[in-house]
Amino acid sequence: MFDPSAPHIIILLVVVLLLFGSTRLPGAARAIGKSMHIFKKSVKGLDDDDDKEGESSPTVTTVMTPNQRQLPNPQTDSSQQAQIDALQRQLSDLQRQNASSDSQQGSDSAAAGRPDSRSY
């Protein structure tokens, strides 16, 4: 379908040079090289893991019942709840201030005879 001959490759390189510029091209090539190195390293690591998997002994997993899990400190829960309550109060105050300023701006623009020009 696409046979990359010498003129095609030269034209492609010129277009890439024009798009990215001579200052960004070395950085892009360096980033691609690092990415390829990381990719090859991870693929090789996966192959090594497969080899080690057959040789290693079975792993032991420990399952904790709900009674064995550590429960959070009740003191922490009450302080966190106090912070949540304070944040909710601040949020409601800000919403009220925003609603009052919106209604005031809406009435000012309506009194002036022009539509509300705010964009969200």
N, C-alpha and C positions, 0 to 999 in steps of 0.2 A: 504494500500500500504506500508506504513512505520510505523511499530509499535515500538515506542521507549521504549525498555526494558532497564533494569538496565545496562547490559554490553554495549549496544549501547551508552547510555548516558555517561558512564565512558570513553569509547574510544573517544567520541566526545569531552569531556572536556580535555582529555590529548592532543588531537590534537590541540585544541584551545590554551592550555597552551604552547605547543611547538611553535606554530606559532607566538603568540603575546609576549611570555615571561612573567616572573613573575613581571617585573617592569611596563609593559604597561597595564596589565590586570586590576588592580584596577582603573586606570584612564579611561579605556574604559568602565568599569562597571559604574563608576560615570557619565560619559558623557551620557550613555544610560539612566541611571536613571533620569538625568536632562531633557533629551529630552522627556521621557515619561511623566514627571511632566508637562512640558510646553504643550505637546500635550493634556493631560487630562484637563488642565486649559483652553486651547483654545476651546476644545469641549464643556466644561461646559459653557464657555462664549457664544458660539453660541446658546446653549439651552436657556440661560438667555435672549439673544437678541430676540429670537423667542417669548418668553413670554412677554417681554416688548413691542414688536412690536404691539401686539393686543391691549394693553392698552393705548398706546401713541396716541397723536393727530397727524393729518397729518402734515408733514413737509412742510414748505414754502420755495421754491427755488426762487432766484432772477436771472433773465436772463438780462444780460447787452447787450445793443445794441452796435454796433461798435463805435458810437459816444460817448458813455458813458465811454468807456475804456480809461485808461490813456495812452497817447502816450509817448514814451521814449523821454528824453531830447535830442534835436538836438546836443547839445554840446557833449554829450556822444557818439552819433553816429559818429561824426567827429573824436573824439579821438580814438574810436574803429577802425574806418576805417584807421587812420594813423598807428595804431599798426598792422593791417592786412597787409597794404602795406609794412611796414618794415619787417615783417615776410616773406612775399613773396619774397622780395629782398634778404633776407638772404638765403632762400631756393634755389633761382636760383643761387646764388653765390656758395653755397655748391654743387649743382648739376654740375655746371661748373668745380669746383675743382675736384670732383669725376670723371667726364668724362676725364679730362686731366690726372689725375693720373692713371686711367684705361688704357688709350691709351699708356701712357708711360710704364707702367708695361707690357702691352701686347707686345710692341715693344722690350723691354729688354729681355723677355723670348723667343721671336721669334728669336732675334739676337743670343741668346745663344744656340739655337737649341733644346730647350725643350718646351713642351706644358705648357700652363698656368695652374698652379696647385691650383688656388683659388677655394674655395667651398662656395656656397651661401646657 
